[in-house]
Amino acid sequence: MKLTERLYKSVEDIWMGYLDQPFVKELAEGTLDVEKFRFYMIQDYRYLLQYAKVFAFGVIKTEDPELMRRFAGMVHDVLDGEMNVHKTYMARLGITEEEVAKTPSALTNQSYTSYMLDVANKGGPLEILMAVLACAWSYQVIGEHHVKVPGAVEHPLYGEWVQGYSSKEYADSTKEIIDCVDALGENITPEQEAYLTDIFVKCSRYEKLFWDMAYAMEM
Ligand SMILES: Cc1ncc(CO)c(N)n1
């Protein structure tokens, strides 16, 4: 079994729980309060700027030119791929870069990004990929679930979010991270795997808290 398959088993219950969280559920059903979504957009935009830096640590922490290039590509995928979804929503919801800059990060957002950056700072390429794997992959799982919910893709406001996270481009960017983890993780020790699993589970728990934070609009 591949490392990512073993990792998936360790978080499956947490991830399936996302689908029952009110923010995630109401986003699929199209009943989510726009103010909650607006709050989420601002926080998530701030989140993604830090998330891009986690990948950037990968460029710094390897001497392998091919891996450097892949990490640089991942930075690009966030800043000019995933964040296009956010930019479109910001324009539609009247959110300016200025508002994003002057809004503080909510406590859960701050804790989550600080944790990822700390793991990246202390670790190597594999730990760095582990800090971003739950984020990237769990959104794909949610996107691919939501796209099957009747009316979700056609929803005038939330449809684009569902489209973005169920798109081929997004799946390709996630697959690249998964393949990279499996390649680098081929010959790790049980101790290393336990540490990586701990990172993966903690990030998955942070994802749950992030959805709760957004629904409660909790600063
Ligand atoms: C909080 C959070 N986790 C994961 C993703 C997907 O990259 C995102 N946009 N935001």
The ligand as an SDF file (V2000), in Angstrom:
LIG
                    3D

 10 10  0  0  0  0  0  0  0  0999 V2000
   -8.4520   26.4180    4.9080 C   0  0  0  0  0  0  0  0  0  0  0  0
   -8.1900   25.8770    3.5440 C   0  0  0  0  0  0  0  0  0  0  0  0
   -7.7520   24.6220    3.4260 N   0  0  0  0  0  0  0  0  0  0  0  0
   -7.4870   24.1190    2.2130 C   0  0  0  0  0  0  0  0  0  0  0  0
   -7.6790   24.8580    1.0710 C   0  0  0  0  0  0  0  0  0  0  0  0
   -7.4260   24.2480   -0.2720 C   0  0  0  0  0  0  0  0  0  0  0  0
   -6.2130   24.6660   -0.7290 O   0  0  0  0  0  0  0  0  0  0  0  0
   -8.1400   26.1690    1.2350 C   0  0  0  0  0  0  0  0  0  0  0  0
   -8.3590   26.9730    0.1690 N   0  0  0  0  0  0  0  0  0  0  0  0
   -8.3900   26.6460    2.4830 N   0  0  0  0  0  0  0  0  0  0  0  0
  1  2  1  0
  2  3  1  0
  2 10  2  0
  3  4  2  0
  4  5  1  0
  5  6  1  0
  5  8  2  0
  6  7  1  0
  8  9  1  0
  8 10  1  0
M  END
$$$$
